[in-house]
Amino acid sequence: MVSGYAGRYNLLPVYDYLVERIRKYDNSTLIFYEPVTYGIFTPINPSGWLGTGFRRAPGANHDKSAPNKSVLSYHYYCWVLQTDYPNSTMPFWKKIICDSFLLPTVISNAIKATKITGGGRFLTEFGLCGDDGNPRSVNTLECNAVLDEADKHFESWTYWDGNFLDELGNPIKSEVIKF
C-alpha cells in the first residue's frame, strides 16, 4: 500500500469520524493520530503518493481549532538493524545509515508533516534497547542517537519496550532506572 494514498483516503476519513465522535463528549483532550508506519520514512508531499498523506489534521475539516488539539504520532526503528543482536557491536556503516541518514530524515519528515497539518508531534515508539553494559553495542548507540536527535529538535518521545518486568512481574531495575 502506498503510504500517502493510504493516509489521505483510508486513514484520514476514519480519523475524521473518530474525532467528530470524541469531540461530542470532550472538546479539549489531545487526540493522537498516526500515518502508515513507513510513511514517515518517505518524503512529505501532501499531494503525492508518499509521506503521511495528511493535508490537514484530523477533524480540521469541520473544526478549525482541531490542529491545536492534535498530535502526529510516529515511530522510528532503523530497518538495517532488524537482524542484528542488540548487544552486538554496531558496525560503523550501519551507524552511518541509521544515525546520519534515516533518523534525521524521519524527524525532519515529522516536522515537515506538522508544518502542513498543524498540531504537535510525538515520537511514540522507538527502543527495545536493553542495558547490556556495552557502550558500543547496537542497544546503546541506537538509543543514544534517537534521544540526542529528539532533544536536538525538542521532540516529545516515549520509549517502547515490552521487557520492563521479569517473569515474576517485578521491575527489571536496569531497564526502569533509565526513567
C-alpha positions as CSV (number, residue, x, y, z in Angstrom):
1,M,0.0,0.0,0.0
2,V,1.3,3.4,-0.9
3,S,1.6,5.5,2.3
4,G,0.4,8.9,1.1
5,Y,-2.6,7.3,-0.6
6,A,-3.5,5.2,2.5
7,G,-3.2,8.3,4.8
8,R,-5.3,10.5,2.6
9,Y,-8.0,8.1,1.5
10,N,-8.1,5.4,4.2
11,L,-6.8,6.8,7.5
12,L,-7.9,10.4,7.4
13,P,-11.6,9.7,6.9
14,V,-11.6,7.2,9.8
15,Y,-9.7,9.8,12.0
16,D,-12.2,12.5,11.0
17,Y,-15.1,10.2,12.0
18,L,-13.4,9.4,15.4
19,V,-12.5,13.0,16.1
20,E,-16.1,14.1,15.5
21,R,-17.4,11.4,17.9
22,I,-14.8,12.2,20.6
23,R,-15.4,15.9,20.4
24,K,-19.1,15.4,21.2
25,Y,-18.0,14.5,24.7
26,D,-14.6,16.1,25.1
27,N,-13.5,19.2,23.3
28,S,-10.1,19.7,24.9
29,T,-8.2,16.4,25.1
30,L,-5.3,16.0,22.7
31,I,-6.1,13.4,20.0
32,F,-3.1,11.4,18.6
33,Y,-3.2,10.1,15.1
34,E,-0.7,8.1,13.1
35,P,0.2,7.6,9.5
36,V,1.1,4.3,7.9
37,T,4.2,3.4,9.9
38,Y,6.6,3.6,7.0
39,G,5.0,6.8,5.6
40,I,7.2,9.0,7.9
41,F,10.3,7.5,6.2
42,T,9.3,8.8,2.8
43,P,9.3,12.4,1.5
44,I,6.5,14.5,2.8
45,N,4.4,15.8,-0.2
46,P,0.8,16.5,0.6
47,S,-0.3,15.9,-3.0
48,G,1.9,12.9,-3.7
49,W,1.7,9.2,-3.1
50,L,4.4,9.1,-0.4
51,G,4.7,10.6,3.0
52,T,1.9,10.6,5.6
53,G,-0.9,11.6,3.1
54,F,-2.3,14.1,5.6
55,R,-3.1,17.6,4.2
56,R,-4.7,18.7,7.4
57,A,-5.1,17.4,11.0
58,P,-8.0,15.0,11.6
59,G,-11.2,16.9,12.4
60,A,-10.0,20.2,10.8
61,N,-12.5,19.7,8.0
62,H,-15.2,20.8,10.5
63,D,-13.3,22.4,13.3
64,K,-10.5,25.0,12.6
65,S,-9.1,24.5,16.1
66,A,-8.5,20.8,15.6
67,P,-4.8,21.2,14.8
68,N,-4.3,22.8,18.2
69,K,-5.7,19.6,19.8
70,S,-4.0,17.0,17.6
71,V,-0.7,15.2,17.8
72,L,1.1,13.3,15.0
73,S,2.3,10.0,16.4
74,Y,5.3,8.4,14.7
75,H,7.8,5.6,15.1
76,Y,11.4,5.2,14.4
77,Y,13.4,1.9,14.0
78,C,16.4,1.6,11.8
79,W,15.5,-1.3,9.4
80,V,19.1,-2.3,8.7
81,L,19.4,-3.3,12.4
82,Q,16.4,-5.7,12.3
83,T,18.5,-8.8,12.1
84,D,21.3,-7.7,14.5
85,Y,21.7,-9.0,18.0
86,P,21.0,-5.9,20.1
87,N,24.0,-6.4,22.4
88,S,26.5,-6.9,19.5
89,T,28.9,-4.1,18.5
90,M,27.3,-1.8,15.9
91,P,29.1,-1.7,12.6
92,F,30.2,1.7,11.6
93,W,28.4,1.6,8.2
94,K,25.1,0.8,9.9
95,K,25.6,3.6,12.3
96,I,26.1,6.0,9.4
97,I,22.9,4.7,7.6
98,C,20.8,4.7,10.8
99,D,22.0,7.7,12.7
100,S,23.3,10.1,10.0
101,F,20.6,9.4,7.4
102,L,17.4,7.5,8.4
103,L,17.0,9.0,11.9
104,P,17.4,12.7,10.9
105,T,15.2,12.0,7.8
106,V,12.3,10.6,9.9
107,I,12.4,13.5,12.4
108,S,12.7,16.1,9.6
109,N,9.7,14.4,7.9
110,A,7.6,14.6,11.1
111,I,8.4,18.3,11.4
112,K,7.5,18.9,7.7
113,A,4.3,16.9,8.1
114,T,3.1,19.1,11.1
115,K,4.1,22.3,9.3
116,I,1.4,21.2,6.7
117,T,-1.2,20.0,9.2
118,G,-0.5,22.0,12.3
119,G,-0.5,20.3,15.7
120,G,2.1,18.6,17.8
121,R,4.4,15.7,17.2
122,F,5.3,12.8,19.4
123,L,7.8,10.0,18.8
124,T,5.6,7.3,20.3
125,E,7.7,4.3,19.5
126,F,11.5,3.5,19.5
127,G,13.7,1.5,21.6
128,L,13.9,-2.2,22.5
129,C,17.4,-1.4,23.7
130,G,18.2,-3.3,26.8
131,D,21.0,-2.2,29.1
132,D,23.9,-4.5,28.2
133,G,26.8,-2.6,29.6
134,N,28.5,-2.3,26.2
135,P,28.9,1.4,25.2
136,R,29.5,0.4,21.6
137,S,26.5,-2.0,21.2
138,V,23.5,-1.6,18.9
139,N,21.4,-1.1,22.1
140,T,23.4,1.7,23.5
141,L,24.4,3.6,20.3
142,E,21.0,3.5,18.7
143,C,19.0,4.6,21.8
144,N,21.5,7.4,22.5
145,A,21.3,8.5,18.9
146,V,17.5,8.6,19.0
147,L,17.4,10.6,22.3
148,D,20.1,13.0,21.1
149,E,18.3,13.7,17.8
150,A,14.9,14.1,19.6
151,D,16.5,16.5,22.1
152,K,18.1,18.5,19.2
153,H,14.6,19.1,17.8
154,F,12.7,19.4,21.1
155,E,10.7,16.3,20.2
156,S,8.5,14.6,22.7
157,W,9.1,10.9,22.9
158,T,8.3,7.8,24.8
159,Y,10.4,4.6,24.9
160,W,8.9,1.4,23.7
161,D,9.8,-1.9,25.3
162,G,7.9,-4.9,26.5
163,N,10.7,-6.0,28.8
164,F,10.3,-3.8,31.9
165,L,9.2,-6.7,34.1
166,D,10.8,-10.0,34.8
167,E,8.9,-13.4,34.6
168,L,7.5,-12.8,38.2
169,G,6.2,-9.3,37.3
170,N,8.9,-7.4,39.2
171,P,10.5,-4.4,37.6
172,I,13.9,-5.1,35.9
173,K,16.0,-2.4,37.7
174,S,18.5,-2.0,34.8
175,E,15.5,-1.3,32.5
176,V,13.4,1.1,34.6
177,I,16.3,3.0,36.2
178,K,16.7,4.9,32.9
179,F,13.5,6.7,33.6
